[in-house]
Amino acid sequence: MHSTIRLLKYAAPKLVALVLLSALARPSFADPRADTIRVAVYRGPAACEDCPETLKSAIERLSSRYRVDFVGPGERIDITPETLSRYDVYAQPGGGQDIPGALASFGDGRIDAIHEYVAHGGRYLGICMGAYLASASGLGLIPHELDSEVGRRGFPVTTIDSAVVAVRWKGKEETVFYQDGPYLLRSANDRGFGIIATYANNDIAAARYTLGRGLVVLSGPHPEADESWFEEAGLPVDDMPGDHLLRSLLAGLER
């Protein structure tokens, strides 16, 4: 699939990244005395309006330990093996409806950089579009293709309009913002696989996977959605969950 020219073009940056990644001592998210946790949040054409900003703000509200930067093709910090090696987590927020177009907007170099970052010990958080992009034909972070939960048996949402859905999240009944997110699949050969949340019909809403030495946490719904998302969609603000849902996704990126 990769041409010889392309392999040569990216070989040197990847070797540098491997050295940097292997040298990183990644902090514990659970230990309040841990070092600063550095998070790269994608911002660019693959994300929807306000999605990166909302995710950045939501992560920063969790703890003063989080230091969050925007990365992307139009940002001061682009997505390369070298820049990703500085971060403990790479987060891909929600986007629009055009998944192939979103993937194409990365270009081969950024796709390779993200895949190698995760495979060699990085952590990936993907929400809605960020989950779709992690699929086998996308960034290649999980071995499956993903499809929308909309229209699935027992799922109450039948359109791509924004909605509030019931989920069972870490064993507790919750409500969360949803907009055409995927259902996830079990990974029988992945010893690190774990279910974080399910929709009311028991389809998987959020889960953890492993790739090489790295960790991948995906969510179909939007636990980061703030009050403005609910108000703009005409949804009850009382149905907005606390920050413990997003916190549990980041906790899923623990070793």
Secondary structure, 3 states (H helix, E strand, C coil): CCCHHHHHHHHHHHHHHHHHHHHCCCCCCCCCCCCCEEEEEECCCCCCCCHHHHHHHHHHHHCCCEEEEEECCCCCCCCCHHHHCCCCEEEECCCCCCHHHHHHCCHHHHHHHHHHHHHCCCEEEEECHHHHHCCCCCCCCCCCCCEECCCCCCCCCCCCCCEEEEEEECCEEEEEEECCCEEECCCCCCCCCEEEEEECCCCEEEEEEEECCEEEEEECCECCCCHHHHHHCCCCHHHCCCCHHHHHHHHCCCC
